[in-house]
Amino acid sequence: QLVVESDSFRTFEEYASGRAYEGRADLGNTQPGDGERYKGRGAIQVTGRHNYSQVSEAIGVDFVANPELIAAPEYAFATAVWYWTSRNLNATADSANIVRVSELVNGGHHGLAERLASFQRGLDVFHR
């Protein structure tokens, strides 16, 4: 999942502007500018004011006031761990249902072929 979310670890910030998230109440984006301010960041793209608020509380860093910090290497993986554990994704991943894990991480099937291939590469490493 992280390979696709981070473009093979090239970036921890979504390339898109975030305008598509403007006004998305389901993400907690209720204030003008929230879409761009709280676009996807981190090794798993944490998106939306609501998620930024939750991860801020969990980790103890004010990402709501300083959203760009999630893209910093020292927080990119900590926020990914928070996202993964707060959604109990291990249970789904343990069943090898990578399509469902992808839906829970990404909200859809973006990069699904690459996600499946990355999962298989990981399995291959463990089964050598």
N, CA, C and O atoms as CSV, one atom per row, in Angstrom:
chain,resi,resn,atom,element,x,y,z
A,1,GLN,N,N,0.825,-1.194,0.000
A,1,GLN,CA,C,0.000,0.000,0.000
A,1,GLN,C,C,0.866,1.254,0.000
A,1,GLN,O,O,0.591,2.210,-0.725
A,2,LEU,N,N,1.909,1.242,0.814
A,2,LEU,CA,C,2.749,2.430,0.939
A,2,LEU,C,C,3.493,2.753,-0.346
A,2,LEU,O,O,3.745,3.921,-0.640
A,3,VAL,N,N,3.850,1.724,-1.118
A,3,VAL,CA,C,4.552,1.954,-2.386
A,3,VAL,C,C,3.704,2.829,-3.296
A,3,VAL,O,O,4.213,3.776,-3.896
A,4,VAL,N,N,2.429,2.524,-3.403
A,4,VAL,CA,C,1.545,3.303,-4.280
A,4,VAL,C,C,1.230,4.654,-3.654
A,4,VAL,O,O,1.285,5.680,-4.333
A,5,GLU,N,N,0.904,4.663,-2.379
A,5,GLU,CA,C,0.523,5.909,-1.716
A,5,GLU,C,C,1.630,6.957,-1.779
A,5,GLU,O,O,1.349,8.154,-1.833
A,6,SER,N,N,2.889,6.511,-1.771
A,6,SER,CA,C,4.023,7.443,-1.740
A,6,SER,C,C,4.781,7.518,-3.067
A,6,SER,O,O,5.877,8.075,-3.126
A,7,ASP,N,N,4.195,6.954,-4.135
A,7,ASP,CA,C,4.882,6.918,-5.435
A,7,ASP,C,C,6.279,6.319,-5.262
A,7,ASP,O,O,7.287,6.944,-5.593
A,8,SER,N,N,6.310,5.109,-4.742
A,8,SER,CA,C,7.560,4.378,-4.491
A,8,SER,C,C,8.494,5.154,-3.564
A,8,SER,O,O,9.710,5.161,-3.752
A,9,PHE,N,N,7.910,5.803,-2.569
A,9,PHE,CA,C,8.633,6.564,-1.539
A,9,PHE,C,C,9.338,7.802,-2.096
A,9,PHE,O,O,10.304,8.295,-1.513
A,10,ARG,N,N,8.841,8.296,-3.234
A,10,ARG,CA,C,9.381,9.535,-3.808
A,10,ARG,C,C,8.801,10.775,-3.140
A,10,ARG,O,O,9.439,11.828,-3.110
A,11,THR,N,N,7.588,10.647,-2.605
A,11,THR,CA,C,6.925,11.801,-1.998
A,11,THR,C,C,6.024,11.346,-0.863
A,11,THR,O,O,5.518,10.223,-0.862
A,12,PHE,N,N,5.834,12.217,0.085
A,12,PHE,CA,C,4.873,11.970,1.153
A,12,PHE,C,C,3.782,13.037,1.119
A,12,PHE,O,O,3.139,13.317,2.131
A,13,GLU,N,N,3.583,13.627,-0.059
A,13,GLU,CA,C,2.515,14.608,-0.254
A,13,GLU,C,C,1.850,14.339,-1.592
A,13,GLU,O,O,2.514,14.187,-2.617
A,14,GLU,N,N,0.543,14.285,-1.561
A,14,GLU,CA,C,-0.240,14.046,-2.764
A,14,GLU,C,C,0.132,15.059,-3.845
A,14,GLU,O,O,0.265,16.251,-3.566
A,15,TYR,N,N,0.299,14.583,-5.075
A,15,TYR,CA,C,0.659,15.468,-6.178
A,15,TYR,C,C,-0.473,16.438,-6.523
A,15,TYR,O,O,-0.220,17.598,-6.848
A,16,ALA,N,N,-1.706,15.969,-6.454
A,16,ALA,CA,C,-2.855,16.821,-6.778
A,16,ALA,C,C,-2.963,17.953,-5.757
A,16,ALA,O,O,-2.455,17.850,-4.640
A,17,SER,N,N,-3.621,19.014,-6.149
A,17,SER,CA,C,-3.710,20.215,-5.307
A,17,SER,C,C,-4.546,20.015,-4.047
A,17,SER,O,O,-4.334,20.705,-3.049
A,18,GLY,N,N,-5.481,19.091,-4.082
A,18,GLY,CA,C,-6.400,18.908,-2.963
A,18,GLY,C,C,-7.725,19.611,-3.174
A,18,GLY,O,O,-8.641,19.471,-2.363
A,19,ARG,N,N,-7.836,20.367,-4.254
A,19,ARG,CA,C,-9.102,21.076,-4.521
A,19,ARG,C,C,-10.286,20.125,-4.608
A,19,ARG,O,O,-11.411,20.497,-4.273
A,20,ALA,N,N,-10.038,18.910,-5.052
A,20,ALA,CA,C,-11.125,17.931,-5.172
A,20,ALA,C,C,-11.738,17.598,-3.812
A,20,ALA,O,O,-12.857,17.087,-3.748
A,21,TYR,N,N,-11.024,17.878,-2.737
A,21,TYR,CA,C,-11.520,17.591,-1.391
A,21,TYR,C,C,-12.238,18.776,-0.757
A,21,TYR,O,O,-12.767,18.666,0.349
A,22,GLU,N,N,-12.257,19.893,-1.448
A,22,GLU,CA,C,-12.898,21.105,-0.910
A,22,GLU,C,C,-14.376,20.835,-0.647
A,22,GLU,O,O,-15.087,20.317,-1.508
A,23,GLY,N,N,-14.826,21.192,0.548
A,23,GLY,CA,C,-16.237,21.039,0.894
A,23,GLY,C,C,-16.659,19.615,1.197
A,23,GLY,O,O,-17.851,19.358,1.363
A,24,ARG,N,N,-15.729,18.685,1.274
A,24,ARG,CA,C,-16.061,17.285,1.554
A,24,ARG,C,C,-16.306,17.112,3.047
A,24,ARG,O,O,-15.378,16.885,3.824
A,25,ALA,N,N,-17.569,17.223,3.429
A,25,ALA,CA,C,-17.934,17.101,4.840
A,25,ALA,C,C,-17.582,15.727,5.393
A,25,ALA,O,O,-17.305,15.596,6.586
A,26,ASP,N,N,-17.587,14.694,4.539
A,26,ASP,CA,C,-17.238,13.351,5.000
A,26,ASP,C,C,-15.782,13.266,5.456
A,26,ASP,O,O,-15.414,12.354,6.196
A,27,LEU,N,N,-14.953,14.217,5.014
A,27,LEU,CA,C,-13.552,14.291,5.443
A,27,LEU,C,C,-13.355,15.348,6.531
A,27,LEU,O,O,-12.244,15.549,7.022
A,28,GLY,N,N,-14.439,16.012,6.896
A,28,GLY,CA,C,-14.349,17.081,7.889
A,28,GLY,C,C,-13.906,18.407,7.307
A,28,GLY,O,O,-13.592,19.338,8.049
A,29,ASN,N,N,-13.877,18.504,5.982
A,29,ASN,CA,C,-13.438,19.733,5.316
A,29,ASN,C,C,-14.606,20.709,5.220
A,29,ASN,O,O,-15.304,20.767,4.207
A,30,THR,N,N,-14.805,21.467,6.284
A,30,THR,CA,C,-15.958,22.357,6.383
A,30,THR,C,C,-15.602,23.829,6.229
A,30,THR,O,O,-16.490,24.667,6.080
A,31,GLN,N,N,-14.316,24.152,6.262
A,31,GLN,CA,C,-13.874,25.544,6.150
A,31,GLN,C,C,-13.283,25.790,4.766
A,31,GLN,O,O,-12.672,24.891,4.189
A,32,PRO,N,N,-13.456,26.997,4.227
A,32,PRO,CA,C,-12.836,27.307,2.934
A,32,PRO,C,C,-11.326,27.062,2.990
A,32,PRO,O,O,-10.648,27.496,3.922
A,33,GLY,N,N,-10.818,26.365,1.984
A,33,GLY,CA,C,-9.390,26.062,1.912
A,33,GLY,C,C,-8.997,24.737,2.540
A,33,GLY,O,O,-7.848,24.312,2.412
A,34,ASP,N,N,-9.932,24.073,3.218
A,34,ASP,CA,C,-9.604,22.801,3.865
A,34,ASP,C,C,-9.153,21.737,2.870
A,34,ASP,O,O,-8.278,20.934,3.192
A,35,GLY,N,N,-9.723,21.712,1.682
A,35,GLY,CA,C,-9.357,20.691,0.700
A,35,GLY,C,C,-7.874,20.701,0.391
A,35,GLY,O,O,-7.212,19.665,0.445
A,36,GLU,N,N,-7.354,21.881,0.065
A,36,GLU,CA,C,-5.928,22.005,-0.239
A,36,GLU,C,C,-5.077,21.870,1.019
A,36,GLU,O,O,-4.019,21.241,0.993
A,37,ARG,N,N,-5.534,22.455,2.106
A,37,ARG,CA,C,-4.754,22.431,3.350
A,37,ARG,C,C,-4.585,21.010,3.878
A,37,ARG,O,O,-3.513,20.652,4.366
A,38,TYR,N,N,-5.632,20.203,3.784
A,38,TYR,CA,C,-5.609,18.860,4.362
A,38,TYR,C,C,-5.645,17.773,3.296
A,38,TYR,O,O,-6.302,16.744,3.454
A,39,LYS,N,N,-4.921,18.026,2.200
A,39,LYS,CA,C,-4.806,17.005,1.158
A,39,LYS,C,C,-3.982,15.841,1.684
A,39,LYS,O,O,-3.425,15.910,2.780
A,40,GLY,N,N,-3.906,14.780,0.905
A,40,GLY,CA,C,-3.206,13.583,1.342
A,40,GLY,C,C,-1.726,13.808,1.604
A,40,GLY,O,O,-0.998,14.338,0.764
A,41,ARG,N,N,-1.300,13.393,2.788
A,41,ARG,CA,C,0.121,13.459,3.167
A,41,ARG,C,C,0.465,12.245,4.015
A,41,ARG,O,O,-0.396,11.638,4.651
A,42,GLY,N,N,1.753,11.908,4.003
A,42,GLY,CA,C,2.260,10.793,4.793
A,42,GLY,C,C,2.493,9.574,3.925
A,42,GLY,O,O,2.147,9.569,2.744
A,43,ALA,N,N,3.080,8.540,4.507
A,43,ALA,CA,C,3.351,7.309,3.769
A,43,ALA,C,C,2.051,6.618,3.357
A,43,ALA,O,O,1.997,5.964,2.316
A,44,ILE,N,N,1.013,6.762,4.168
A,44,ILE,CA,C,-0.366,6.492,3.749
A,44,ILE,C,C,-1.008,7.864,3.754
A,44,ILE,O,O,-0.974,8.566,4.765
A,45,GLN,N,N,-1.582,8.243,2.650
A,45,GLN,CA,C,-2.060,9.607,2.458
A,45,GLN,C,C,-3.225,9.949,3.391
A,45,GLN,O,O,-4.390,9.771,3.036
A,46,VAL,N,N,-2.895,10.440,4.582
A,46,VAL,CA,C,-3.903,10.930,5.524
A,46,VAL,C,C,-4.545,12.160,4.889
A,46,VAL,O,O,-3.849,13.100,4.504
A,47,THR,N,N,-5.869,12.154,4.780
A,47,THR,CA,C,-6.581,13.195,4.042
A,47,THR,C,C,-7.757,13.720,4.856
A,47,THR,O,O,-8.488,12.947,5.477
A,48,GLY,N,N,-7.933,15.034,4.848
A,48,GLY,CA,C,-9.103,15.658,5.455
A,48,GLY,C,C,-8.865,16.159,6.868
A,48,GLY,O,O,-8.117,15.571,7.649
A,49,ARG,N,N,-9.531,17.268,7.168
A,49,ARG,CA,C,-9.406,17.898,8.490
A,49,ARG,C,C,-9.708,16.908,9.617
A,49,ARG,O,O,-9.017,16.899,10.636
A,50,HIS,N,N,-10.731,16.081,9.438
A,50,HIS,CA,C,-11.103,15.127,10.487
A,50,HIS,C,C,-9.946,14.174,10.796
A,50,HIS,O,O,-9.606,13.977,11.963
A,51,ASN,N,N,-9.341,13.586,9.768
A,51,ASN,CA,C,-8.221,12.670,9.989
A,51,ASN,C,C,-7.006,13.390,10.562
A,51,ASN,O,O,-6.320,12.851,11.431
A,52,TYR,N,N,-6.734,14.601,10.085
A,52,TYR,CA,C,-5.614,15.378,10.631
A,52,TYR,C,C,-5.837,15.641,12.120
A,52,TYR,O,O,-4.898,15.574,12.913
A,53,SER,N,N,-7.068,15.938,12.494
A,53,SER,CA,C,-7.392,16.180,13.897
A,53,SER,C,C,-7.200,14.915,14.731
A,53,SER,O,O,-6.629,14.966,15.821
A,54,GLN,N,N,-7.675,13.787,14.218
A,54,GLN,CA,C,-7.543,12.528,14.948
A,54,GLN,C,C,-6.089,12.114,15.121
A,54,GLN,O,O,-5.685,11.696,16.205
A,55,VAL,N,N,-5.297,12.231,14.049
A,55,VAL,CA,C,-3.889,11.827,14.150
A,55,VAL,C,C,-3.121,12.801,15.036
A,55,VAL,O,O,-2.171,12.404,15.710
A,56,SER,N,N,-3.519,14.060,15.043
A,56,SER,CA,C,-2.894,15.038,15.945
A,56,SER,C,C,-3.064,14.609,17.391
A,56,SER,O,O,-2.115,14.624,18.174
A,57,GLU,N,N,-4.278,14.229,17.732
A,57,GLU,CA,C,-4.572,13.799,19.099
A,57,GLU,C,C,-3.814,12.523,19.449
A,57,GLU,O,O,-3.293,12.393,20.557
A,58,ALA,N,N,-3.751,11.589,18.514
A,58,ALA,CA,C,-3.102,10.304,18.777
A,58,ALA,C,C,-1.592,10.425,18.946
A,58,ALA,O,O,-1.003,9.762,19.799
A,59,ILE,N,N,-0.969,11.273,18.132
A,59,ILE,CA,C,0.494,11.368,18.126
A,59,ILE,C,C,0.999,12.500,19.011
A,59,ILE,O,O,2.139,12.469,19.474
A,60,GLY,N,N,0.154,13.498,19.246
A,60,GLY,CA,C,0.562,14.613,20.093
A,60,GLY,C,C,1.287,15.723,19.356
A,60,GLY,O,O,2.059,16.474,19.953
A,61,VAL,N,N,1.039,15.825,18.062
A,61,VAL,CA,C,1.606,16.901,17.237
A,61,VAL,C,C,0.432,17.609,16.586
A,61,VAL,O,O,-0.489,16.946,16.108
A,62,ASP,N,N,0.435,18.931,16.551
A,62,ASP,CA,C,-0.688,19.686,15.993
A,62,ASP,C,C,-0.590,19.761,14.470
A,62,ASP,O,O,-0.119,20.751,13.910
A,63,PHE,N,N,-1.048,18.688,13.813
A,63,PHE,CA,C,-1.051,18.647,12.354
A,63,PHE,C,C,-2.160,19.512,11.764
A,63,PHE,O,O,-2.098,19.871,10.588
A,64,VAL,N,N,-3.166,19.850,12.553
A,64,VAL,CA,C,-4.232,20.729,12.061
A,64,VAL,C,C,-3.653,22.116,11.801
A,64,VAL,O,O,-3.940,22.723,10.769
A,65,ALA,N,N,-2.851,22.615,12.715
A,65,ALA,CA,C,-2.217,23.926,12.549
A,65,ALA,C,C,-1.010,23.867,11.617
A,65,ALA,O,O,-0.650,24.869,11.000
A,66,ASN,N,N,-0.384,22.691,11.516
A,66,ASN,CA,C,0.838,22.521,10.715
A,66,ASN,C,C,0.706,21.292,9.822
A,66,ASN,O,O,1.433,20.316,10.007
A,67,PRO,N,N,-0.214,21.326,8.853
A,67,PRO,CA,C,-0.500,20.119,8.074
A,67,PRO,C,C,0.687,19.576,7.284
A,67,PRO,O,O,0.770,18.372,7.042
A,68,GLU,N,N,1.600,20.450,6.882
A,68,GLU,CA,C,2.742,20.014,6.076
A,68,GLU,C,C,3.674,19.084,6.853
A,68,GLU,O,O,4.468,18.364,6.248
A,69,LEU,N,N,3.589,19.089,8.167
A,69,LEU,CA,C,4.459,18.227,8.973
A,69,LEU,C,C,4.230,16.744,8.705
A,69,LEU,O,O,5.149,15.939,8.857
A,70,ILE,N,N,3.017,16.376,8.309
A,70,ILE,CA,C,2.750,14.958,8.041
A,70,ILE,C,C,3.627,14.452,6.901
A,70,ILE,O,O,3.955,13.266,6.856
A,71,ALA,N,N,4.007,15.329,5.987
A,71,ALA,CA,C,4.861,14.926,4.864
A,71,ALA,C,C,6.334,14.827,5.248
A,71,ALA,O,O,7.141,14.344,4.453
A,72,ALA,N,N,6.698,15.270,6.439
A,72,ALA,CA,C,8.092,15.180,6.890
A,72,ALA,C,C,8.415,13.727,7.239
A,72,ALA,O,O,7.594,13.044,7.851
A,73,PRO,N,N,9.598,13.250,6.859
A,73,PRO,CA,C,9.936,11.840,7.115
A,73,PRO,C,C,9.736,11.401,8.562
A,73,PRO,O,O,9.352,10.257,8.809
A,74,GLU,N,N,9.988,12.282,9.513
A,74,GLU,CA,C,9.851,11.878,10.916
A,74,GLU,C,C,8.401,11.635,11.328
A,74,GLU,O,O,8.154,11.033,12.372
A,75,TYR,N,N,7.438,12.093,10.527
A,75,TYR,CA,C,6.026,11.862,10.831
A,75,TYR,C,C,5.309,11.020,9.778
A,75,TYR,O,O,4.242,10.474,10.058
A,76,ALA,N,N,5.861,10.905,8.593
A,76,ALA,CA,C,5.181,10.215,7.491
A,76,ALA,C,C,4.824,8.771,7.843
A,76,ALA,O,O,3.740,8.294,7.505
A,77,PHE,N,N,5.729,8.086,8.515
A,77,PHE,CA,C,5.473,6.687,8.847
A,77,PHE,C,C,4.685,6.542,10.144
A,77,PHE,O,O,3.886,5.615,10.277
A,78,ALA,N,N,4.893,7.429,11.085
A,78,ALA,CA,C,4.109,7.394,12.325
A,78,ALA,C,C,2.630,7.606,12.019
A,78,ALA,O,O,1.773,6.951,12.611
A,79,THR,N,N,2.331,8.514,11.102
A,79,THR,CA,C,0.931,8.749,10.742
A,79,THR,C,C,0.372,7.566,9.961
A,79,THR,O,O,-0.817,7.264,10.066
A,80,ALA,N,N,1.216,6.893,9.178
A,80,ALA,CA,C,0.770,5.694,8.458
A,80,ALA,C,C,0.424,4.579,9.442
A,80,ALA,O,O,-0.582,3.888,9.280
A,81,VAL,N,N,1.260,4.412,10.457
A,81,VAL,CA,C,0.980,3.403,11.487
A,81,VAL,C,C,-0.327,3.743,12.201
A,81,VAL,O,O,-1.147,2.860,12.454
A,82,TRP,N,N,-0.520,5.024,12.525
A,82,TRP,CA,C,-1.778,5.432,13.159
A,82,TRP,C,C,-2.963,5.068,12.265
A,82,TRP,O,O,-3.944,4.490,12.734
A,83,TYR,N,N,-2.870,5.407,10.974
A,83,TYR,CA,C,-3.975,5.135,10.055
A,83,TYR,C,C,-4.268,3.638,10.021
A,83,TYR,O,O,-5.420,3.218,10.137
A,84,TRP,N,N,-3.224,2.846,9.862
A,84,TRP,CA,C,-3.357,1.389,9.741
A,84,TRP,C,C,-3.986,0.789,10.999
A,84,TRP,O,O,-4.926,0.000,10.910
A,85,THR,N,N,-3.471,1.159,12.155
A,85,THR,CA,C,-3.972,0.562,13.397
A,85,THR,C,C,-5.338,1.112,13.792
A,85,THR,O,O,-6.154,0.379,14.352
A,86,SER,N,N,-5.599,2.375,13.515
A,86,SER,CA,C,-6.893,2.957,13.898
A,86,SER,C,C,-8.040,2.368,13.091
A,86,SER,O,O,-9.200,2.490,13.483
A,87,ARG,N,N,-7.732,1.742,11.983
A,87,ARG,CA,C,-8.744,1.107,11.145
A,87,ARG,C,C,-8.652,-0.415,11.181
A,87,ARG,O,O,-9.323,-1.108,10.416
A,88,ASN,N,N,-7.811,-0.924,12.083
A,88,ASN,CA,C,-7.649,-2.369,12.259
A,88,ASN,C,C,-7.396,-3.080,10.924
A,88,ASN,O,O,-8.011,-4.105,10.630
A,89,LEU,N,N,-6.496,-2.530,10.135
A,89,LEU,CA,C,-6.244,-3.087,8.808
A,89,LEU,C,C,-5.479,-4.402,8.838
A,89,LEU,O,O,-5.475,-5.124,7.842
A,90,ASN,N,N,-4.833,-4.734,9.949
A,90,ASN,CA,C,-4.138,-6.024,10.015
A,90,ASN,C,C,-5.087,-7.188,9.783
A,90,ASN,O,O,-4.735,-8.143,9.089
A,91,ALA,N,N,-6.274,-7.125,10.348
A,91,ALA,CA,C,-7.233,-8.220,10.197
A,91,ALA,C,C,-7.557,-8.450,8.726
A,91,ALA,O,O,-7.613,-9.593,8.273
A,92,THR,N,N,-7.769,-7.383,7.988
A,92,THR,CA,C,-8.068,-7.506,6.559
A,92,THR,C,C,-6.832,-7.948,5.795
A,92,THR,O,O,-6.922,-8.799,4.910
A,93,ALA,N,N,-5.685,-7.383,6.124
A,93,ALA,CA,C,-4.442,-7.752,5.439
A,93,ALA,C,C,-4.083,-9.209,5.702
A,93,ALA,O,O,-3.591,-9.896,4.806
A,94,ASP,N,N,-4.323,-9.687,6.914
A,94,ASP,CA,C,-4.010,-11.080,7.244
A,94,ASP,C,C,-4.808,-12.063,6.403
A,94,ASP,O,O,-4.372,-13.193,6.188
A,95,SER,N,N,-5.960,-11.646,5.933
A,95,SER,CA,C,-6.766,-12.514,5.072
A,95,SER,C,C,-6.329,-12.419,3.616
A,95,SER,O,O,-6.910,-13.062,2.742
A,96,ALA,N,N,-5.293,-11.605,3.359
A,96,ALA,CA,C,-4.739,-11.397,2.007
A,96,ALA,C,C,-5.767,-10.790,1.055
A,96,ALA,O,O,-5.659,-10.955,-0.160
A,97,ASN,N,N,-6.755,-10.095,1.593
A,97,ASN,CA,C,-7.749,-9.417,0.761
A,97,ASN,C,C,-7.221,-8.024,0.423
A,97,ASN,O,O,-7.656,-7.022,0.989
A,98,ILE,N,N,-6.284,-7.988,-0.502
A,98,ILE,CA,C,-5.590,-6.750,-0.828
A,98,ILE,C,C,-6.522,-5.759,-1.516
A,98,ILE,O,O,-6.339,-4.549,-1.384
A,99,VAL,N,N,-7.499,-6.244,-2.234
A,99,VAL,CA,C,-8.475,-5.338,-2.851
A,99,VAL,C,C,-9.200,-4.568,-1.750
A,99,VAL,O,O,-9.360,-3.352,-1.850
A,100,ARG,N,N,-9.634,-5.259,-0.713
A,100,ARG,CA,C,-10.350,-4.594,0.384
A,100,ARG,C,C,-9.427,-3.664,1.160
A,100,ARG,O,O,-9.836,-2.562,1.527
A,101,VAL,N,N,-8.192,-4.085,1.417
A,101,VAL,CA,C,-7.237,-3.206,2.094
A,101,VAL,C,C,-7.057,-1.936,1.275
A,101,VAL,O,O,-7.026,-0.835,1.824
A,102,SER,N,N,-6.938,-2.093,-0.039
A,102,SER,CA,C,-6.770,-0.930,-0.920
A,102,SER,C,C,-7.964,0.005,-0.832
A,102,SER,O,O,-7.804,1.225,-0.812
A,103,GLU,N,N,-9.154,-0.563,-0.780
A,103,GLU,CA,C,-10.357,0.263,-0.642
A,103,GLU,C,C,-10.344,1.027,0.678
A,103,GLU,O,O,-10.734,2.193,0.726
A,104,LEU,N,N,-9.902,0.381,1.736
A,104,LEU,CA,C,-9.872,1.023,3.049
A,104,LEU,C,C,-8.780,2.078,3.156
A,104,LEU,O,O,-8.931,3.056,3.888
A,105,VAL,N,N,-7.687,1.887,2.436
A,105,VAL,CA,C,-6.594,2.858,2.449
A,105,VAL,C,C,-6.877,4.000,1.490
A,105,VAL,O,O,-6.695,5.168,1.834
A,106,ASN,N,N,-7.324,3.664,0.290
A,106,ASN,CA,C,-7.437,4.652,-0.778
A,106,ASN,C,C,-8.863,5.094,-1.071
A,106,ASN,O,O,-9.070,6.115,-1.728
A,107,GLY,N,N,-9.826,4.359,-0.605
A,107,GLY,CA,C,-11.210,4.700,-0.900
A,107,GLY,C,C,-11.676,4.189,-2.250
A,107,GLY,O,O,-12.795,4.482,-2.671
A,108,GLY,N,N,-10.834,3.432,-2.933
A,108,GLY,CA,C,-11.187,2.911,-4.251
A,108,GLY,C,C,-10.127,1.951,-4.738
A,108,GLY,O,O,-9.472,1.264,-3.955
A,109,HIS,N,N,-9.972,1.918,-6.051
A,109,HIS,CA,C,-9.046,0.970,-6.663
A,109,HIS,C,C,-7.890,1.645,-7.380
A,109,HIS,O,O,-7.271,1.039,-8.255
A,110,HIS,N,N,-7.588,2.881,-7.031
A,110,HIS,CA,C,-6.477,3.595,-7.657
A,110,HIS,C,C,-5.179,2.811,-7.447
A,110,HIS,O,O,-4.824,2.479,-6.316
A,111,GLY,N,N,-4.479,2.521,-8.540
A,111,GLY,CA,C,-3.201,1.817,-8.454
A,111,GLY,C,C,-3.322,0.379,-7.995
A,111,GLY,O,O,-2.368,-0.183,-7.457
A,112,LEU,N,N,-4.488,-0.228,-8.201
A,112,LEU,CA,C,-4.718,-1.573,-7.668
A,112,LEU,C,C,-3.722,-2.588,-8.219
A,112,LEU,O,O,-3.209,-3.411,-7.462
A,113,ALA,N,N,-3.439,-2.549,-9.511
A,113,ALA,CA,C,-2.494,-3.513,-10.091
A,113,ALA,C,C,-1.128,-3.393,-9.418
A,113,ALA,O,O,-0.491,-4.402,-9.113
A,114,GLU,N,N,-0.687,-2.173,-9.192
A,114,GLU,CA,C,0.607,-1.969,-8.534
A,114,GLU,C,C,0.548,-2.399,-7.066
A,114,GLU,O,O,1.525,-2.929,-6.537
A,115,ARG,N,N,-0.569,-2.178,-6.419
A,115,ARG,CA,C,-0.719,-2.606,-5.023
A,115,ARG,C,C,-0.647,-4.132,-4.927
A,115,ARG,O,O,0.006,-4.673,-4.034
A,116,LEU,N,N,-1.313,-4.810,-5.840
A,116,LEU,CA,C,-1.278,-6.275,-5.851
A,116,LEU,C,C,0.126,-6.787,-6.145
A,116,LEU,O,O,0.590,-7.731,-5.505
A,117,ALA,N,N,0.805,-6.168,-7.112
A,117,ALA,CA,C,2.170,-6.577,-7.461
A,117,ALA,C,C,3.127,-6.343,-6.292
A,117,ALA,O,O,3.994,-7.177,-6.028
A,118,SER,N,N,2.981,-5.231,-5.600
A,118,SER,CA,C,3.838,-4.936,-4.448
A,118,SER,C,C,3.605,-5.941,-3.326
A,118,SER,O,O,4.548,-6.380,-2.668
A,119,PHE,N,N,2.355,-6.295,-3.116
A,119,PHE,CA,C,2.025,-7.298,-2.106
A,119,PHE,C,C,2.695,-8.625,-2.451
A,119,PHE,O,O,3.275,-9.280,-1.585
A,120,GLN,N,N,2.610,-9.013,-3.717
A,120,GLN,CA,C,3.217,-10.272,-4.146
A,120,GLN,C,C,4.736,-10.240,-3.976
A,120,GLN,O,O,5.334,-11.226,-3.547
A,121,ARG,N,N,5.360,-9.108,-4.312
A,121,ARG,CA,C,6.814,-8.982,-4.118
A,121,ARG,C,C,7.169,-9.152,-2.639
A,121,ARG,O,O,8.162,-9.797,-2.303
A,122,GLY,N,N,6.360,-8.575,-1.771
A,122,GLY,CA,C,6.593,-8.735,-0.338
A,122,GLY,C,C,6.478,-10.187,0.099
A,122,GLY,O,O,7.304,-10.673,0.872
A,123,LEU,N,N,5.459,-10.882,-0.391
A,123,LEU,CA,C,5.308,-12.304,-0.070
A,123,LEU,C,C,6.502,-13.101,-0.563
A,123,LEU,O,O,7.005,-13.981,0.136
A,124,ASP,N,N,6.951,-12.789,-1.770
A,124,ASP,CA,C,8.092,-13.503,-2.351
A,124,ASP,C,C,9.330,-13.368,-1.473
A,124,ASP,O,O,10.083,-14.329,-1.312
A,125,VAL,N,N,9.545,-12.193,-0.908
A,125,VAL,CA,C,10.698,-11.972,-0.028
A,125,VAL,C,C,10.602,-12.869,1.207
A,125,VAL,O,O,11.598,-13.459,1.626
A,126,PHE,N,N,9.415,-12.969,1.783
A,126,PHE,CA,C,9.244,-13.762,3.000
A,126,PHE,C,C,9.282,-15.265,2.751
A,126,PHE,O,O,9.554,-16.041,3.666
A,127,HIS,N,N,9.013,-15.673,1.525
A,127,HIS,CA,C,8.968,-17.108,1.218
A,127,HIS,C,C,10.226,-17.614,0.534
A,127,HIS,O,O,10.208,-18.684,-0.076
A,128,ARG,N,N,11.298,-16.878,0.622
A,128,ARG,CA,C,12.564,-17.333,0.014
A,128,ARG,C,C,13.222,-18.340,0.896
A,128,ARG,O,O,14.295,-18.843,0.564
